[in-house]
Amino acid sequence: MANIFLTHPPEALANYYGDRAVAGLKALGEVRFNPAGRELSTPEVIAAARGCEVIVSYRQTPGEAALFEGSPDLVAFSRCAIDIRNVDVPAASAAGILVTQASAGFVAAVSEWVIGAMVDLDLNPWDAAATREVDWVSGACLMVRRQLLERLGAFDPAFFMYFEDVDLCRRLSAAGHAVWYVGDAVVVHHTRGSTLGQLTPGLFLMEQRSRLRYFRKHYGVPGAVFIRAAMGIAALWHLASLPFHRGSARASRGVRVNLDLLREALTPARSPRS
């Protein structure tokens, strides 16, 4: 088991590490924390991390040559940020110490999060019989107190179809009310009853428009830009792969759908109620 030292002062530790993250580190080895309520100097880091193989460094903790030279047991210096300008990488390399850093860029960070979420779902599969608090539930099996709907409003009419249930659950949560999935409840949902059981190109575009509306409503311009970029990349990717699909009818339909999706991604933003 490795010995791991986190240089983060208390406030930074609270911002960047939750109980679950700390528990994950503790599963890898013995974890030590910054004993002071402030940033540590290099001599203080050397003393506090004595005997540790790994230092997980806050971005304001410098990785100076003296630290690597004075830490004979150190194997890896992990920077939880993109910026490693205050880390003496050549000195670390000379001491045989690996330096790591967070990936640059929003897309890379989101991709890493998605992969992590997928791994987490694989390790902790959903238990359909368990009752638990969730972010949202489907509108096909949603029960809300009447007085809450009267006070907060029901489904936002700006969402003609898709994401109206996600939006309502988010508004309920923002108002301080929990959303629960009840494992022993039984609901019969006749799938796609509103769409005659068919997923047409028009319905696909309607879902993407609702997705964009939701992100624009709750995440503002950054959310809208991110979703538009994702829609555009997805459309271009599908268009590029269409020649490999068999059947002219399918290929022709795919061209129309993805050109419409690309056009939607490039359309100037409208107001949330438009």
C-alpha positions in Angstrom: 0.0 0.0 0.0 1.3 3.4 -0.9 1.6 6.4 1.4 -0.1 9.5 -0.2 0.2 13.1 0.9 -2.3 15.8 -0.1 -0.8 19.3 0.0 -4.2 21.0 -0.2 -5.0 23.4 2.6 -8.5 22.9 4.2 -10.5 25.2 1.9 -8.9 23.8 -1.2 -9.4 20.3 0.1 -13.1 21.0 0.6 -13.4 22.4 -2.9 -11.6 19.7 -4.8 -12.1 16.6 -2.7 -15.3 15.1 -1.4 -15.7 12.3 1.0 -16.0 9.8 -1.9 -12.8 11.0 -3.5 -10.8 10.8 -0.3 -12.3 7.3 0.3 -11.0 6.4 -3.2 -7.5 7.5 -2.3 -7.6 5.7 1.0 -8.4 2.5 -0.9 -5.1 2.9 -2.6 -3.0 3.5 0.6 -2.5 5.6 3.7 -3.5 9.2 3.1 -2.0 12.1 5.0 -3.4 15.7 4.9 -1.9 19.1 5.1 -1.5 19.7 8.9 -1.6 23.5 8.6 -4.5 25.8 7.6 -2.4 27.3 4.8 0.0 26.7 2.0 3.1 24.8 3.0 6.6 25.8 2.2 8.9 23.3 0.5 10.7 22.3 3.8 7.3 21.8 5.4 6.1 19.6 2.5 9.3 17.6 2.8 8.7 17.1 6.5 5.0 16.3 6.2 5.4 13.9 3.2 8.4 12.0 4.7 8.1 8.4 3.8 5.4 9.0 1.2 5.6 7.6 -2.3 3.0 9.9 -3.8 2.4 13.6 -3.4 -1.0 15.0 -4.7 -0.2 18.6 -5.1 -2.5 21.6 -5.0 -1.7 24.0 -7.9 -0.1 26.7 -5.6 2.3 24.2 -4.0 5.6 24.5 -5.9 7.4 21.4 -6.9 11.0 22.7 -6.4 14.2 20.9 -7.0 14.8 20.8 -3.2 11.6 18.9 -2.7 12.6 16.1 -5.1 16.1 16.0 -3.8 14.9 15.9 -0.2 12.3 13.1 -0.7 14.1 9.8 -1.2 10.9 7.8 -1.0 8.9 9.9 -3.5 7.9 8.1 -6.7 5.2 10.4 -8.2 4.3 14.1 -7.9 0.7 14.5 -9.2 -0.5 18.0 -9.9 -4.3 18.4 -9.8 -4.3 21.2 -12.3 -3.1 21.9 -15.9 -0.5 24.4 -14.9 2.9 22.9 -13.9 5.0 26.0 -14.4 6.0 26.0 -10.8 7.1 22.3 -11.0 10.8 21.7 -11.7 10.2 18.7 -14.1 13.9 18.3 -15.0 14.8 18.0 -11.3 12.0 15.5 -10.8 13.2 13.5 -13.8 16.8 13.5 -12.5 15.5 12.1 -9.2 13.5 9.4 -11.0 10.1 11.0 -10.0 7.1 11.0 -12.3 5.3 14.3 -12.7 1.6 14.2 -13.8 -0.9 17.0 -14.5 -4.6 17.4 -15.3 -5.5 17.3 -19.0 -5.9 20.7 -20.7 -9.1 21.8 -22.2 -12.9 21.6 -21.4 -13.5 18.9 -23.9 -10.8 16.6 -22.5 -12.0 17.2 -18.9 -15.6 16.4 -19.9 -14.4 13.3 -21.8 -12.5 12.1 -18.7 -15.5 12.7 -16.5 -17.7 10.7 -18.9 -15.3 7.8 -18.9 -15.1 7.9 -15.1 -18.9 7.9 -14.9 -19.1 4.9 -17.2 -16.5 3.1 -15.1 -18.4 4.0 -11.9 -21.7 2.7 -13.4 -19.9 -0.5 -14.3 -18.5 -0.9 -10.8 -21.7 0.3 -9.1 -24.6 -0.9 -11.4 -28.1 0.6 -11.0 -30.2 -1.3 -8.6 -33.8 -1.0 -9.9 -35.3 -2.2 -6.6 -33.6 0.4 -4.5 -35.3 3.6 -3.5 -32.9 6.6 -3.8 -32.7 10.3 -4.5 -32.0 11.1 -8.1 -31.6 14.2 -10.4 -34.8 13.5 -12.4 -37.4 10.9 -13.3 -39.4 10.4 -16.4 -42.6 12.4 -16.8 -44.3 9.1 -17.6 -44.0 8.0 -13.9 -43.8 11.3 -12.1 -45.9 12.3 -9.1 -45.7 15.9 -7.7 -47.8 17.6 -5.0 -50.4 19.8 -6.5 -49.5 22.8 -4.4 -45.9 22.6 -5.7 -47.0 22.6 -9.3 -49.3 25.6 -8.6 -46.4 27.5 -7.0 -43.6 26.5 -9.4 -45.5 25.8 -12.5 -46.0 22.5 -14.3 -44.2 21.5 -17.5 -42.6 24.5 -19.3 -44.7 24.9 -22.6 -41.5 26.0 -24.3 -40.6 22.3 -24.4 -43.0 20.8 -26.9 -41.7 17.3 -26.4 -38.6 15.9 -24.6 -36.7 17.4 -21.6 -39.8 18.9 -20.0 -39.6 16.4 -17.2 -35.9 17.0 -16.7 -36.6 20.7 -16.5 -39.4 20.3 -14.0 -37.3 18.1 -11.7 -34.4 20.6 -11.9 -36.8 23.5 -10.9 -38.1 21.3 -8.0 -34.6 20.7 -6.8 -33.7 24.3 -7.1 -36.7 25.2 -4.9 -35.3 22.8 -2.2 -37.3 19.7 -2.9 -35.8 16.3 -3.4 -36.6 14.0 -6.4 -36.9 10.4 -5.5 -36.9 7.2 -7.5 -39.2 4.6 -5.7 -38.0 1.1 -6.4 -41.1 -0.8 -5.4 -43.5 1.4 -7.4 -45.0 -0.2 -10.6 -45.9 1.9 -13.6 -47.0 0.7 -17.0 -45.7 3.0 -19.8 -46.8 2.4 -23.3 -43.5 3.5 -25.0 -43.8 6.2 -27.6 -47.6 6.4 -27.4 -47.4 10.1 -28.4 -45.3 9.3 -31.5 -47.2 6.2 -32.8 -44.2 4.0 -31.8 -41.9 5.5 -34.5 -38.7 7.4 -34.1 -38.6 9.7 -37.2 -36.0 12.2 -38.3 -38.4 15.0 -37.2 -38.7 13.5 -33.7 -34.9 13.2 -33.5 -34.4 16.8 -34.4 -37.2 17.8 -31.9 -35.2 16.0 -29.1 -32.0 17.8 -30.0 -33.8 21.2 -30.0 -35.3 20.4 -26.6 -31.8 19.4 -25.4 -30.4 22.7 -26.6 -33.2 24.7 -25.1 -32.7 22.9 -21.7 -29.0 23.7 -21.6 -29.5 27.2 -22.8 -32.1 27.8 -20.1 -30.1 26.3 -17.2 -26.5 26.8 -18.2 -26.7 30.0 -20.3 -24.3 30.7 -23.1 -21.6 28.2 -22.1 -24.1 25.4 -22.0 -25.6 26.4 -25.4 -22.1 26.6 -27.0 -21.1 23.2 -25.6 -24.3 21.5 -26.9 -24.1 23.2 -30.3 -20.5 22.1 -30.7 -21.4 18.5 -29.7 -24.3 18.5 -32.2 -22.1 19.8 -35.0 -19.3 17.3 -34.3 -21.8 14.4 -34.1 -23.4 15.5 -37.4 -20.1 15.8 -39.2 -19.0 12.4 -37.8 -22.2 10.7 -39.0 -22.0 12.3 -42.4 -18.4 11.1 -42.8 -19.4 7.6 -41.9 -22.4 7.3 -44.2 -20.5 6.0 -47.2 -19.8 2.8 -45.1 -23.5 2.2 -44.5 -25.3 -0.2 -46.8 -28.6 0.7 -48.6 -29.1 3.9 -50.5 -32.4 4.7 -48.7 -30.7 4.6 -45.3 -27.8 6.7 -46.5 -30.1 9.2 -48.1 -32.2 9.5 -45.0 -29.0 9.8 -42.9 -27.7 12.7 -45.0 -30.9 14.6 -44.6 -31.1 14.1 -40.8 -27.5 15.0 -40.2 -27.6 18.0 -42.5 -30.6 19.2 -40.5 -28.7 18.5 -37.3 -25.7 20.5 -38.5 -28.0 23.3 -39.6 -29.6 23.3 -36.2 -26.1 23.5 -34.5 -25.2 26.5 -36.6 -28.4 28.4 -36.2 -28.0 31.6 -34.1 -29.2 31.3 -30.5 -32.8 32.2 -29.8 -34.3 33.3 -26.6 -35.2 30.5 -24.2 -39.0 31.1 -24.9 -38.8 31.2 -28.6 
